[in-house]
């Protein structure tokens, strides 16, 4: 697509900063994020309130073969409907005609490609909650479709904008180790994408892109994923099961720093970035870096399948 045409479409998709309160639509009510995000955006009395948009519409969705989806989708939908007076639609295309921007929240990464097609067709800017997809191929297809239509998108873990990422990023870091929960979900082809994407994205927030090779050691209780960056730096992720706190160690030439044992945890910083993105069309995390994170997990999956052998990113 010629550059001039793409620029014109991007201007069309971005919401002017001076516009009235944006009407936001949610796809997928099978994660606690939908009620937490709606409270932060809709409740002006909340100490975490982020202005600029209100959730006014939703599409329930849900995945019957994933327990955490099937057992929660109705509960969260009912809360949105009764407490926040959110209007529900039976299909995504109709919902998109009644909103300015979209939060794709379905907990199941497998359905994101199919669900985002209608959003892209409607030319609505979209935030896609973790995981962006369940395969590297789906992640790349989402990017391809959005670029072809000139529709802005971004995806990120809330850890990207949390205390650790904001206070422990150093230009002279020679290596980073992160850790966090790593429960697996058998339906996701990239099993790390289900939850270990959080500490993996934290690693990228502190290291930046540029990984070229990954190896993975798997046990039932934990995974250790080691990445080698093009400049020789090494980044390591330990994904723990069933759950754990998050943390990081940053290695500098004359200093080793460890994160606090219980870092501040809030969705507010993420939603601040989401609202800026809806207003400007500029993602706070480049789409290319997000795709590299999926290439990192893809290489880790192939390494696991090959008994821990190092794999280059595709």
C-alpha positions in Angstrom: 0.0 0.0 0.0 1.4 3.4 -0.9 2.6 5.5 2.1 0.3 8.4 1.4 -2.8 6.2 1.3 -1.8 4.4 4.5 -1.3 7.8 6.3 -4.7 8.9 5.3 -6.3 5.8 6.7 -4.4 6.0 10.0 -5.7 9.6 10.4 -9.2 8.3 9.9 -8.8 5.5 12.5 -7.2 7.6 15.2 -9.6 9.4 17.5 -8.8 13.2 17.8 -7.6 14.1 21.3 -10.1 16.9 21.5 -13.1 14.6 20.8 -15.8 13.9 23.4 -15.6 10.9 25.7 -14.9 7.9 23.5 -17.4 5.1 23.3 -15.6 1.9 24.0 -16.6 -1.7 23.2 -15.4 -4.9 24.8 -15.1 -8.2 23.0 -15.1 -11.2 25.4 -16.3 -11.1 29.0 -14.5 -14.2 30.2 -11.7 -12.4 32.1 -11.6 -10.3 35.2 -9.9 -7.6 33.2 -13.3 -6.5 31.7 -14.8 -5.6 35.1 -11.5 -4.1 36.4 -11.0 -2.0 33.2 -14.6 -0.9 33.2 -14.5 0.3 36.8 -11.3 2.3 36.1 -12.7 3.9 32.9 -16.3 4.4 33.9 -16.2 5.3 37.6 -15.0 8.9 38.0 -14.9 8.5 41.8 -12.3 5.7 41.6 -8.8 6.7 42.7 -7.5 4.9 39.7 -9.9 6.6 37.2 -8.6 7.1 33.7 -10.6 9.7 31.8 -11.3 9.9 28.1 -13.5 6.9 27.4 -16.3 4.8 28.8 -17.2 1.2 28.2 -20.7 1.3 26.7 -21.0 -1.9 24.6 -19.9 -5.5 24.7 -19.9 -8.9 22.9 -19.9 -11.8 25.4 -18.0 -14.4 23.4 -16.5 -17.3 25.5 -14.8 -20.6 24.9 -16.6 -23.7 26.2 -13.5 -25.9 26.1 -11.5 -23.6 28.5 -12.8 -23.9 32.0 -11.7 -20.4 33.1 -13.7 -19.0 30.2 -16.8 -21.1 30.4 -17.2 -20.7 34.2 -16.7 -16.9 34.2 -18.1 -15.5 31.0 -21.7 -15.1 32.2 -20.7 -13.7 35.6 -18.6 -10.9 34.2 -21.2 -10.2 31.5 -23.9 -9.9 34.2 -21.7 -7.4 36.2 -21.2 -5.3 33.1 -24.9 -5.3 32.3 -26.3 -4.7 35.8 -23.6 -2.5 37.5 -22.3 -0.5 34.5 -25.4 -0.6 32.2 -23.3 -1.9 29.3 -25.3 -2.7 26.2 -24.7 -6.2 24.8 -24.7 -7.1 21.1 -25.0 -10.5 19.5 -22.3 -9.9 16.9 -19.1 -8.0 16.8 -19.8 -6.1 13.6 -23.0 -4.6 15.1 -21.2 -3.6 18.2 -18.4 -1.9 16.2 -21.0 0.4 14.6 -21.9 1.7 18.0 -18.4 2.4 19.4 -15.3 4.5 18.6 -12.6 2.0 19.8 -12.4 -1.6 20.9 -10.9 -3.6 23.8 -10.5 -7.2 22.6 -10.4 -9.0 26.0 -11.3 -12.7 25.2 -9.1 -14.8 27.5 -8.6 -17.4 24.7 -5.9 -16.3 22.3 -7.1 -18.8 19.7 -10.2 -16.7 18.9 -8.5 -13.3 18.5 -7.8 -13.5 14.8 -11.4 -14.4 14.0 -12.8 -11.7 16.3 -10.5 -8.9 15.2 -11.4 -9.3 11.5 -14.8 -7.5 12.2 -13.0 -4.8 14.1 -10.5 -4.2 11.3 -13.4 -4.2 8.7 -15.0 -1.5 10.8 -11.8 0.5 10.9 -11.8 0.8 14.7 -8.5 1.1 16.7 -8.1 -1.9 18.9 -6.2 -2.9 22.0 -5.8 -6.7 22.0 -5.2 -8.1 25.5 -2.8 -10.9 26.2 -2.2 -13.1 24.5 -2.3 -11.4 21.1 -2.8 -14.9 19.6 -2.1 -18.6 20.3 0.4 -19.0 17.4 3.0 -16.9 15.7 1.2 -17.3 12.4 -2.0 -15.9 13.8 -0.1 -13.0 15.4 1.5 -12.2 12.1 -1.9 -12.4 10.2 -3.5 -10.0 12.7 -0.7 -7.6 11.9 -0.9 -8.1 8.2 -4.7 -7.5 8.1 -4.5 -4.4 10.2 -1.6 -2.9 8.2 -3.4 -3.6 4.9 -6.5 -1.8 6.3 -4.5 1.0 8.0 -6.1 0.1 11.4 -3.9 0.8 14.5 -3.5 -2.0 17.0 -1.4 -2.9 20.0 -1.1 -5.6 22.6 0.8 -5.6 25.9 0.9 -7.1 29.3 0.2 -4.7 32.2 3.7 -5.4 33.4 5.1 -3.5 30.5 4.0 -0.3 32.3 4.3 -1.4 35.9 6.8 -0.5 38.6 9.5 -3.0 37.6 9.6 -2.0 33.9 9.4 1.8 34.8 12.2 1.8 37.4 14.6 -0.9 36.3 15.3 -0.2 32.6 18.9 0.9 32.0 20.7 1.5 28.7 23.8 -0.2 30.0 22.1 -3.4 31.2 24.3 -6.4 30.2 21.6 -8.9 31.0 18.2 -9.4 32.7 16.5 -12.3 34.5 12.7 -12.1 35.1 10.3 -14.5 36.7 6.5 -14.9 37.2 3.6 -17.3 36.9 3.7 -19.8 34.1 0.6 -22.1 34.2 0.0 -23.8 30.9 -3.2 -24.2 28.9 -3.4 -27.3 26.7 -5.4 -25.7 23.8 -2.8 -23.0 23.1 -0.1 -24.2 20.6 2.3 -21.7 22.1 1.8 -22.8 25.7 3.9 -19.9 27.1 1.5 -17.4 25.6 -1.2 -18.4 28.0 0.4 -16.8 31.1 4.2 -16.8 30.9 3.9 -14.0 28.4 3.8 -11.7 31.4 7.4 -12.3 32.6 8.5 -12.7 28.9 7.1 -9.2 28.1 8.8 -7.9 31.2 12.1 -9.2 29.9 11.5 -7.4 26.6 10.5 -4.2 28.4 13.9 -4.3 30.2 16.1 -5.7 27.3 14.4 -4.3 24.2 14.1 -6.4 21.0 17.0 -8.1 19.2 16.9 -11.7 20.4 18.1 -14.2 17.8 18.2 -17.6 19.6 16.2 -19.3 22.4 16.5 -22.5 24.5 14.0 -23.8 26.9 14.3 -26.3 29.8 10.9 -27.7 30.9 9.8 -29.5 34.0 6.3 -29.9 35.4 7.0 -27.2 38.0 8.8 -24.6 36.0 10.3 -23.5 32.7 13.6 -21.7 32.2 13.8 -19.9 28.9 17.2 -18.4 27.9 17.5 -15.9 25.0 20.7 -14.7 23.3 20.5 -11.3 21.9 22.4 -10.2 18.7 24.7 -8.0 20.8 25.7 -10.8 23.1 23.4 -10.0 26.0 21.6 -12.9 27.7 18.0 -12.7 29.0 16.4 -15.4 31.1 12.8 -16.0 32.1 11.7 -18.5 34.8 8.0 -19.4 34.5 6.8 -20.9 37.8 3.8 -23.2 38.4 1.2 -23.0 39.5 1.6 -19.2 40.4 4.2 -16.8 41.9 4.9 -13.2 42.3 6.7 -11.2 39.5 10.3 -10.0 39.7 13.5 -9.2 37.9 17.2 -8.9 38.3 19.1 -6.5 36.1 22.9 -6.8 35.5 24.9 -3.7 34.9 28.7 -3.3 34.5 29.1 -2.2 38.1 25.8 -3.0 39.7 23.3 -5.8 40.1 19.7 -4.7 40.9 16.8 -6.8 42.2 13.1 -5.7 42.1 11.1 -5.3 45.3 9.5 -8.5 46.6 6.0 -7.2 46.0 6.0 -4.5 43.3 3.1 -2.2 42.9 0.3 -3.8 40.8 -2.3 -1.7 39.0 -4.0 -1.7 35.6 -4.2 2.1 35.6 -0.8 2.6 33.8 -1.8 0.3 31.1 -5.2 2.0 30.6 -3.5 5.4 30.5 -1.5 4.1 27.5 -4.6 2.5 25.9 -6.5 5.8 26.0 -3.5 7.7 24.6 -3.3 5.1 21.8 -7.1 5.4 21.0 -6.6 9.2 20.7 -3.5 9.2 18.6 -3.4 5.9 16.8 0.3 5.5 17.9 1.0 2.3 19.9 3.2 2.6 22.9 4.8 -0.7 22.0 5.8 -1.2 18.4 3.9 -3.9 16.6 7.3 -5.4 15.5 8.4 -5.8 19.1 5.2 -7.6 19.9 5.6 -9.9 17.0 9.2 -10.6 18.1 7.9 -11.6 21.5 5.7 -14.2 19.7 8.7 -15.3 17.6 10.6 -15.7 21.0 7.8 -18.0 22.3 7.6 -19.9 19.1 11.4 -20.6 19.3 10.9 -21.7 22.9 8.1 -24.0 21.9 10.3 -25.6 19.2 13.2 -25.9 21.7 10.9 -27.7 24.2 9.8 -30.1 21.5 13.4 -30.8 20.7 14.5 -31.5 24.3 16.0 -28.0 25.0 18.0 -27.6 21.8 18.6 -23.9 21.0 16.4 -22.5 18.2 16.7 -19.4 16.2 13.8 -17.0 15.9 11.8 -17.4 12.7 
